[in-house]
């Protein structure tokens, strides 16, 4: 029997350069469960190193955690990659890392604001603050494992076409992030969505009411739409979400709902 599941498919952890320190995987899982979400996707910028921790943290919760990433193309367009298996997102990570600028996160060649000190092994006495500039890799117990020194905030050398093709070759979903935003949105950066760019869905951000988005982006209504939080702060998790009518909260069912297979569908 088909039933409705609530999903937020765009959530950043403390690994992302612009996310707060409190966005540790187990804390995200706890918050998502409290907000009665059924499915979330972990989608850090140009990396997937906290996906394993999030999946482990959710093992006994009933929450489905999908493996994801938000890739920045060389046109500075954000594209969400959503997978079922960790192995697939890590293969995408290999491609992304090969195509990132070879500049370290703390390099004088790329100036970023100072960040609070964080000691490997634990959070210390920090209660919040910007964790992303540390780009923190943690385990399912929120223990600090390492810091990613790559410049994850940067664009890759990959075109939008190559990103979408790579995602599909690995069995994932390719979704254009926040198409209503001027920064990192595909329409604002390219001027339009190419007809031959095989996106699985388009995301509307919390910034634009759905009815307004329908008027502005009506020419793209033939592509499935979703809404998600793009959460970088705990309070934003589940701020907006998408309903999916399907049999179970699995990646396979999600793909069929986006494609409208056998009564499955997206509910906005």
Backbone torsions as a table, in degrees:
resi	resn	phi	psi	omega
1	UNK	NA	136.1	179.4
2	UNK	-76.0	138.4	174.4
3	UNK	-144.2	164.3	-174.2
4	UNK	-90.0	133.4	175.9
5	UNK	-118.7	145.2	-175.8
6	UNK	-104.8	123.5	-174.0
7	UNK	-129.0	140.5	169.7
8	UNK	-120.8	104.8	-170.4
9	UNK	-98.7	21.8	-178.1
10	UNK	-149.4	87.4	-178.2
11	UNK	-132.4	132.1	179.4
12	UNK	-101.7	145.5	173.7
13	UNK	-101.9	-175.5	178.9
14	UNK	-66.9	-2.4	174.1
15	UNK	-76.5	-28.6	-178.4
16	UNK	-72.0	142.8	-174.4
17	UNK	-62.9	-20.4	-175.0
18	UNK	-117.2	16.7	-178.4
19	UNK	-100.1	153.7	-178.9
20	UNK	-79.3	158.5	-177.1
21	UNK	-59.7	-32.0	-177.3
22	UNK	-68.6	-10.5	-178.4
23	UNK	-81.7	56.4	174.8
24	UNK	-83.0	147.4	-173.6
25	UNK	-51.9	-47.9	-177.1
26	UNK	-68.1	-31.8	177.1
27	UNK	-70.1	-37.9	175.0
28	UNK	-61.8	-45.7	179.8
29	UNK	-60.8	-44.7	179.3
30	UNK	-61.3	-45.9	-178.9
31	UNK	-65.4	-43.7	179.4
32	UNK	-62.2	-39.2	178.3
33	UNK	-66.2	-41.8	178.5
34	UNK	-63.2	-30.5	179.8
35	UNK	-89.8	10.7	174.5
36	UNK	61.0	33.2	170.7
37	UNK	-78.3	145.7	177.4
38	UNK	-98.1	-30.0	-176.0
39	UNK	-139.7	136.3	169.5
40	UNK	-132.7	159.2	171.7
41	UNK	-124.2	133.2	175.8
42	UNK	-88.8	117.0	-170.7
43	UNK	-133.3	70.0	178.4
44	UNK	-73.6	160.1	-179.0
45	UNK	-68.9	116.6	171.0
46	UNK	54.9	24.5	179.6
47	UNK	-159.6	155.6	178.7
48	UNK	-132.8	25.5	-171.3
49	UNK	-73.3	-11.8	176.5
50	UNK	-104.3	6.0	-179.4
51	UNK	-67.8	-42.9	-178.7
52	UNK	-58.3	-45.0	-179.8
53	UNK	-62.1	-41.3	-179.9
54	UNK	-65.4	-41.8	178.5
55	UNK	-64.3	-41.9	178.7
56	UNK	-65.3	-40.0	-178.9
57	UNK	-64.7	-25.1	-176.3
58	UNK	-95.5	0.4	-170.9
59	UNK	-56.4	-35.8	-176.6
60	UNK	-109.5	17.7	-173.2
61	UNK	-103.2	-20.6	-172.8
62	UNK	87.2	-5.9	177.3
63	UNK	-83.7	130.6	175.4
64	UNK	-86.9	123.5	177.1
65	UNK	-110.6	118.3	179.3
66	UNK	-95.0	147.2	-179.7
67	UNK	-83.0	124.9	-176.9
68	UNK	-146.1	179.6	178.2
69	UNK	-161.9	148.8	171.3
70	UNK	-109.3	108.2	-174.8
71	UNK	-92.5	136.6	174.5
72	UNK	-99.8	116.6	-178.8
73	UNK	-77.6	173.2	179.9
74	UNK	-71.6	-13.0	172.5
75	UNK	-85.9	2.5	-176.3
76	UNK	64.1	40.8	174.1
77	UNK	-105.2	135.6	177.0
78	UNK	-91.0	130.2	177.1
79	UNK	-129.2	126.7	176.7
80	UNK	-80.9	134.7	173.2
81	UNK	-114.9	122.1	-178.1
82	UNK	-120.7	128.8	-178.1
83	UNK	-130.5	165.7	172.7
84	UNK	-86.7	-48.1	-172.1
85	UNK	-98.6	143.3	176.4
86	UNK	-62.4	-37.7	-177.9
87	UNK	-58.0	-37.7	-177.9
88	UNK	-71.0	-42.5	179.7
89	UNK	-69.0	-30.1	177.5
90	UNK	-71.8	-29.5	173.3
91	UNK	-67.0	-40.7	175.0
92	UNK	-63.5	-39.6	178.5
93	UNK	-58.6	-40.6	177.8
94	UNK	-58.6	-43.9	179.9
95	UNK	-65.4	-43.4	-179.2
96	UNK	-64.0	-46.2	-179.7
97	UNK	-61.1	-36.3	178.4
98	UNK	-65.5	-23.3	-174.1
99	UNK	-112.3	13.2	173.4
100	UNK	-87.5	154.4	174.4
101	UNK	-58.0	139.2	179.8
102	UNK	-86.8	61.4	177.7
103	UNK	-128.2	134.0	-179.3
104	UNK	-75.7	155.8	-178.1
105	UNK	-59.4	-33.2	-178.3
106	UNK	-102.0	19.2	-177.8
107	UNK	-70.5	141.8	174.4
108	UNK	-65.3	-14.8	177.5
109	UNK	-73.1	-15.7	179.4
110	UNK	-138.4	99.6	-173.6
111	UNK	-81.0	131.6	174.7
112	UNK	-128.9	158.6	178.7
113	UNK	-61.1	152.5	177.2
114	UNK	-63.5	148.6	-180.0
115	UNK	-121.5	156.9	179.6
116	UNK	-67.0	147.1	179.2
117	UNK	-67.6	143.7	177.9
118	UNK	-138.6	127.7	-175.8
119	UNK	-91.7	133.5	177.7
120	UNK	-58.6	129.4	178.9
121	UNK	114.9	-22.4	-179.6
122	UNK	-173.4	172.4	-176.9
123	UNK	-84.0	-11.1	-177.5
124	UNK	64.2	-138.7	-178.4
125	UNK	-100.0	9.0	-178.3
126	UNK	-68.5	136.3	179.9
127	UNK	-107.2	-12.0	-177.7
128	UNK	-176.7	-136.5	177.0
129	UNK	86.0	-177.4	-178.0
130	UNK	-85.0	114.9	178.6
131	UNK	-96.6	-23.6	-173.5
132	UNK	-61.3	-34.2	180.0
133	UNK	-66.5	-22.2	170.8
134	UNK	-77.6	-25.4	-176.0
135	UNK	49.6	70.4	-167.5
136	UNK	-87.9	128.5	172.5
137	UNK	-100.9	125.3	-176.0
138	UNK	-129.9	171.3	174.5
139	UNK	-102.3	-174.5	-175.8
140	UNK	-70.2	-9.9	176.5
141	UNK	-98.7	9.4	-178.2
142	UNK	68.2	21.5	175.6
143	UNK	-86.2	135.1	-178.0
144	UNK	-72.5	125.1	178.5
145	UNK	-97.5	-40.8	-176.5
146	UNK	-169.1	178.9	175.8
147	UNK	-125.5	130.4	-179.9
148	UNK	-81.5	117.6	-175.9
149	UNK	-91.2	1.2	177.0
150	UNK	-71.2	158.5	179.5
151	UNK	-86.3	78.0	-173.5
152	UNK	-68.5	-19.4	179.9
153	UNK	-73.9	-15.5	-172.7
154	UNK	-81.8	162.5	173.0
155	UNK	-77.3	149.2	172.7
156	UNK	-84.3	175.9	174.2
157	UNK	-89.7	6.8	-176.7
158	UNK	-87.0	135.2	175.4
159	UNK	-76.1	164.1	176.4
160	UNK	-58.0	-40.2	179.4
161	UNK	-62.4	-44.7	-177.1
162	UNK	-70.1	-33.8	176.8
163	UNK	-63.9	-49.7	-179.9
164	UNK	-61.2	-44.2	179.9
165	UNK	-62.6	-40.4	180.0
166	UNK	-66.4	-43.1	177.8
167	UNK	-58.4	-47.2	-178.8
168	UNK	-66.4	-36.5	179.8
169	UNK	-64.9	-22.6	179.7
170	UNK	-98.3	4.5	175.9
171	UNK	85.9	18.8	-177.2
172	UNK	-101.7	174.2	173.4
173	UNK	-96.0	137.8	177.7
174	UNK	-113.3	117.3	-175.6
175	UNK	-125.5	127.8	176.9
176	UNK	-71.4	121.7	-178.0
177	UNK	-72.3	144.8	169.2
178	UNK	25.7	68.2	-176.6
179	UNK	-67.0	-13.8	179.9
180	UNK	-87.2	-4.3	-178.0
181	UNK	-93.0	146.8	177.1
182	UNK	-75.5	-32.1	-179.1
183	UNK	-93.9	120.6	177.3
184	UNK	66.7	15.0	174.9
185	UNK	-91.4	142.8	-174.0
186	UNK	-64.8	-37.7	-177.2
187	UNK	-72.0	-41.0	-179.7
188	UNK	-68.1	-30.0	-177.2
189	UNK	-90.1	-35.9	179.7
190	UNK	-100.0	-19.2	-177.7
191	UNK	92.7	-16.6	-178.7
192	UNK	-169.4	172.6	174.0
193	UNK	-105.2	112.8	-178.6
194	UNK	-56.2	137.5	-178.0
195	UNK	-62.8	-30.0	-176.9
196	UNK	-94.3	9.0	173.6
197	UNK	-88.3	109.1	-167.3
198	UNK	-82.1	66.0	177.6
199	UNK	-75.4	142.8	178.4
200	UNK	-83.3	-28.1	-179.0
201	UNK	-162.6	165.6	175.7
202	UNK	-119.5	139.3	-179.4
203	UNK	-104.2	134.0	171.2
204	UNK	-103.4	131.8	-176.8
205	UNK	-80.2	168.8	176.6
206	UNK	-65.2	-11.8	-176.3
207	UNK	-73.3	-20.2	-173.7
208	UNK	-122.1	118.9	175.3
209	UNK	-57.9	144.5	-173.3
210	UNK	-59.9	-40.8	-179.4
211	UNK	-63.1	-38.5	177.2
212	UNK	-66.6	-41.7	179.6
213	UNK	-62.0	-37.5	179.9
214	UNK	-62.1	-34.9	179.0
215	UNK	-74.6	-42.0	-175.8
216	UNK	-72.1	-40.3	-171.9
217	UNK	-113.5	30.3	-177.1
218	UNK	-56.6	-33.0	-177.9
219	UNK	-67.0	-13.1	179.7
220	UNK	-108.8	19.0	-177.8
221	UNK	-71.2	-11.5	177.5
222	UNK	-77.0	-12.6	176.4
223	UNK	-98.2	134.4	178.9
224	UNK	-56.4	143.8	178.3
225	UNK	-112.3	150.1	168.6
226	UNK	-133.0	163.1	170.3
227	UNK	-124.9	137.4	178.7
228	UNK	-149.3	168.7	-166.9
229	UNK	-81.3	-28.9	-169.5
230	UNK	53.1	43.5	-172.5
231	UNK	-68.3	127.0	170.1
232	UNK	-114.6	-4.8	-179.5
233	UNK	-133.3	147.7	-175.9
234	UNK	-56.3	-41.1	-177.2
235	UNK	-63.9	-19.4	-177.0
236	UNK	-87.3	-14.6	-179.6
237	UNK	-59.5	126.5	-179.9
238	UNK	73.1	8.8	178.8
239	UNK	-55.3	-42.2	165.2
240	UNK	-131.7	155.9	-179.0
241	UNK	-152.3	176.9	178.8
242	UNK	-123.5	138.2	173.7
243	UNK	-91.0	139.9	176.6
244	UNK	-126.8	123.2	176.2
245	UNK	-89.0	113.8	-174.8
246	UNK	-162.6	179.1	-175.9
247	UNK	-80.4	-35.8	-174.7
248	UNK	-154.0	166.7	-176.3
249	UNK	-90.3	57.8	-179.5
250	UNK	-112.5	162.5	178.3
251	UNK	-63.7	-41.5	179.7
252	UNK	-59.7	-44.8	178.2
253	UNK	-65.0	-38.9	178.8
254	UNK	-60.5	-44.2	178.7
255	UNK	-61.2	-41.7	-180.0
256	UNK	-68.8	-33.8	177.9
257	UNK	-66.7	-41.2	178.3
258	UNK	-64.0	-33.9	179.5
259	UNK	-86.4	-7.8	179.0
260	UNK	71.4	39.4	-175.8
261	UNK	-85.4	126.4	172.0
262	UNK	51.4	47.8	175.6
263	UNK	88.2	-15.1	176.0
264	UNK	-68.2	147.2	-179.2
265	UNK	-164.4	166.5	174.2
266	UNK	-88.5	136.0	178.7
267	UNK	-120.1	115.6	179.3
268	UNK	-108.9	NA	NA
